[in-house]
């Protein structure tokens, strides 16, 4: 009887050791993958999830203490969206058993993508050898050369990324006068935008003067009223680039004009050539995404003669 019991226990031990023949081969963050940023999935608290791209058998099932928000079976991998702050993951398979409470090196962050590679049992690899594969070239939506050790993807099945769009209201200030504008853009890893700004004033002038009030025509210098009139209008277009996390750098060039008019006591408006500027306009600034909002701060200049700080706020979709 003792021998039978011993044999039975050994058989149970063998089955137990065979139950979990798979293991996690690697886990890493994909800093250049913005899939979770441009196409976010949100949890019950309306917070964008972290995305885990699992490379392994499609029969794997997953669970976390915070739950699984969504699962998508993609070509060659499984996408699972988990809440921000997830630290552990349980992996189950109908034939190979359970890997319980696999702990990540750090809590997962919202809108970041990660890769989890699960090694299947040797016989599973022999039954289903990899098909003909191709590695990703440099793509805006996929990993770049900084993260080039990519998983195999079936030939001809590369997934095209989707663009993200943003719409912002901008405000610029110069010598206490405000100008409003609208900025619209689209991007993946890189993108483009257009910005139109004006203070919605039009000035018609009948001559020119300098900052000392002297007339360009050479006539005697008149007396002026204290009020100064300004008209501003700019149109710029440029590029935007994701630099780190949810921070972006943008730059652009276009055309603009600031017209400053002094008015004489007789009511004649003269364009002040020293304070007015017209011609090539440049912009430079940074943009930051906060959930569904985007914030920006930058600087605009017309020919280096007129300078204006710019603030912006809007939405991304």
ABEGO torsion letter per residue (X at the ends): XAAAAAAAAAAAAAAAAAABABBBABBBBBAABAAAAABBBBBAAGBBBBBBBBBEBAABBBBBAAEBABBBBBBGBBBBBBBBGBABBBBBBAAAEBBBGBBBABBBBBGBBBBBBBBBBAAAAAABBBBBBBBBBBBAABBBAABABBBBBBBGABBBBBBBBBBBBBBBBBGGBBBBBBBBBBBBABBBBBBBBBAGBBBBBAEBBBAAGBBAAGBBBBBBBABBBBBBBBBBBBBBBBABEABBBBBBBBBBBBBBBBBBAAGBBBBBAAABBBEBBBBBBBBBBBEABBBBBBBBBBGGABBBBBBBBBBBX
